[in-house]
């Protein structure tokens, strides 16, 4: 099977596989055009024919739909209306460049005085927005003009470009004014918190300065602080700048002068008058603005493209260089084409699926990959990449083992995963340049009160390393010598330190401080993965069942790795530890129909049948199966309990909701029923449960749960869901009047875990140390599916057929025309494409 033939079938569009011949275009087979990848049309949006763009037809979405534009260093959150919520270099607290009143573009007819705002259509005027891979585009038609603004961040410069095309549709020559606007933040996260708006005098912006020179607005902050300091002790080390490809006619830096005493951002006084005041600014009560006013003349039917450039530099000379680099439309358009090529290659070069579920295919092939990759940032000190967008506040990264787990969920860029692992192990340091940070932050060498136990997740990082070695087959990575800048509590005390010796230390450390019953303890005042369980362990005697199961999952994977690498003694020792915790969990945590979530200081169960509220939690039911703790009977019972007690039309709730504060459990009961940890529908926990159902051979239940929880399903009711249909949020409200509302769009761990559940467990194509396992768990009505993926130096084009309508079980496997035993494809590592044909059967 040739790659282009496979991609014709999959098309990266989510086009459903119908069990027909590979490479034969669907339109030719059916005699009609290929059907739209979206089966139900929404009044708010639809996806383009190649599924790489979300076309938004209405500006009045329930909330702004954001896109994350960036290049691993500079990022900008841009809404569907072009509003730049914020832009920053690496960190959105200490290094934020702009605030949310940014990204506006006004176009004015200089002869008549009429004007409109690109970002917000006038009544009856045409308007459309596009959220694409790495860009946001808005088009509006008004006053006999068509204006298109494209916002994007080039891959090689720390700038946000607005590529603005203006066409004169009238039969006469037009004199036009344009006004581009940003609101400066300049590394100051405090003004909006301490003095939230208004025109009264304040102290927080007295040292911000905006001045105009060389057709550029330069913005500086001379009093900057990081790591929570109230007032800065030195100048912000960066300069913000705003420039245009057109000559500048006037400019503004003061909100009051631009808007006027009665004006608004919809109708600012400067736009009404057609000219700005052109005064620099140095210290006043509100965040300063940056407004650039230019003029242009268009003949009848003529078009012109201008470029607005928003960026961050350390030297003013770099601003001049960047302005000159992108100061013409041709250069900016070239950068935009390069950006589209980058994202097209990223989503198209690995893991392409074609199944009977086109909506999910669109997410798997394109949008989850995009959501996952767009959230990566580069540590400015080490140059390594990881989940920087979601790093702790003030730009510190490398401190959370959970980041490694999230990055490893989507193995489209193995070098990125490797960088993330090494950055965590070697460098718990700020993502910002250390020389710029006021306070030197170092983690404690040993956990100190109030964290006396290592059961907060930091010792669980070895199993993502196992995932990486399974994927790459590179056991030499385990021998990589480490040079940590600070000492983790599990890091070997003497050199040489390697990834493997650090893994051994983490495994030992993760099991220290177990209770007398052999279960991990909860730190006083803290939860575990679920930080809402904050009051279970007031005295440090509470026990966490989920962490016990996750430790067993880690041990299980590390045993497999040790066996594959010839470390039999380690494998034997870890197997004994696994059995010890497994026995304890089954002895104390089994409640008859499901596993309890935890035990309080007094030994009372949380998430048990005798509890007044919160009788069952989702996480332990999933992890009992994933870890192998539950036998076949208990697996079936606990997953059936999830179906009966937690499952909704949008997936399973995290727990049975509390209807009043749960003073013996934690802040989980402080949220309303269905919100957040109190019975919200979390896609990460849904994905864990989908994987568990697959391992328990409950294929129909696994797929149905996945289908319900997928954002492609939740977003079909936009007025209920509120959020964009192209990325996963943190959770859906799980009950009550707001059931189904999405919360916190673009939250990362959910997307990657949902990707892993679908590709690795429902489609069942996942790496093992011996090769590539093909173990599908699909709905019985599926005729089959196709998948193409790289694996250890070769490409595998896999076609699974299901002639008897089964859910699982591989009857035969043929690789390159030759039958092989079992269902593990060898790693050929020959640079070729190998055809794998699999037939399901008993």
C-alpha angles and dihedrals in degrees: 000000000000117000093236090052091054092047090051088060097040091033090183084261102101090251107170121250110234101188092262131134116298115249097021108120113243092229091058093048096051100033090234137084118283107272122249114269089233113068097193120047117224122209088227104048151348134193124250120252091263091043092231094112133052107213110209114199100182128057092201099076111160089256131000111283109224135209124199109224119186151123103225091277112039117044136180129190104216123185125219088260093055094256107148102220090190141331126201147160106250097315130054095204111045097020105037111144102189140016131226098278090077139106099049121145122191123194118197133188099229093199098052102024094234117137143171139198116241091211097056121037125226117240110290097003122128115259134168135168129201125200106197139167102296098347147069121212129190127188126187133171118207139136089020089299131114113207125185121186121191118192119198144145114232116230095239107041135054095239141106112224125204108202104197123189118191122189125189108220094179126098092237137067114268132208108208140185125206126197121192118191140196133168114223123227100167099193095312113129094166108068096070091046101043101031104023104197132298129116099263118120115272141178103226100078101037092111101046116109131190120184137167126233137146092006089302133109109221120199126195138175116208097187111054132162135183136192094037100307108155096220127022123252096203142018121286103261093225138069123216117214138188122195142164137213088228127072112269116243097181141339142204133207102172122079093211094050093048098044099034126216094295101022131108136196087268092053112019119181094233092057091046090053094040096232140073127226094244096216123145118229134226117171126343139142104277139042109286122242132222114214124172120193120197135171131217139173123221126190122218109300091000125139133201133184124213129186126218114197124203116180152146125233140164094222129039090226089067090056090055091048093050092045090053091045095055098024093113130057095238093060093047092047089051090052089050092052090050090051092052090048090052094053094039090055093045097053094036104047100064141035106006115177134188116191137151088267106078095176092058092042089058090055095044096045099041125357103046089048089051094046090049097046096041090061095061120108133186121240103237090212100049102021090229123132132228145132093317097148088065096038119127119281124289094033100290117145139160092063103100125073087199088070089063091050092051096046091050093055094080109040098190092121110036094179089058091052090050092050091050093052094049093045090054093047097044109027125036087173139130118284086220117076107281090226089062097051117094099210126044109232121203127170116235115267089229129021109267129195130317083037103049094151129062093223097109094098100265093112095052099077096103096081094063085053087056089052090053094051091046089053098045103027085222105142089166087074087072088063094054107131114237127215104187117196090210130019119257114210090247098044115114111257096224135048144285092059117185135179090256096049088048089052090053090050092049092050091052093045094048090060098046117110097028115165123253087265091056097253128126116257127230117236114246111272094004136095127212123241084332100059090186089080090078102137102046092092109038092151098033094255098105118112129218119215096186092057090048089055093046090051088053090049089052092048091048092054093043090052090055091048093049092050092049090050096045097252095134096160092055090046091053094048093048091047090057091050090049093052092048094057093038090056092049093050094049091046099048108019104047108103099186099266102026143004121270119238103229146327126247126229087271093052095253116146122246113207096022133134092252093056115109091225134002090041096167136026125200103219100068092049091056097040093047087065098036091053095045092239094123118068121220095275096048091043090057093046098048093045091048088053089055090053092049102040110023111024119108134173087272099044136280124323118239090240142342099282125253114231095198135028112295101217093177094049110040145244089330086088093048091073121078116261109285095017122118113315092355097085099314119152106248117190093209092059090041089055091050089052092048089054090049092051090052092051088049090052092245092135100159091048091047094053095043091051090048093047092051094049098043114113088233087067099039092050095056087087099051095174089058099037097041096188133094119283096223103066137040122251126210096263147330121243104259105208145359132046092324095050111151098019111140120228131203105005120220095028104162115212092059096060097048094046091050089051091052093047092054102041100034100036114019093038085029099211107136138139124261126177091261095052140282114340118212108196110145122194101189137156111276091237092062112103089204142283143235131232134179122193142153118245129179098331100324138074124240123205104194126191119186120192126191107196096165098046097247131156101222145346126099113237098178141358126197122188118193090341096310124108117234131192121249127001104283116103113213120243103250097181091192101123092247134118114249124201114223119189117189128185120197117223146122 
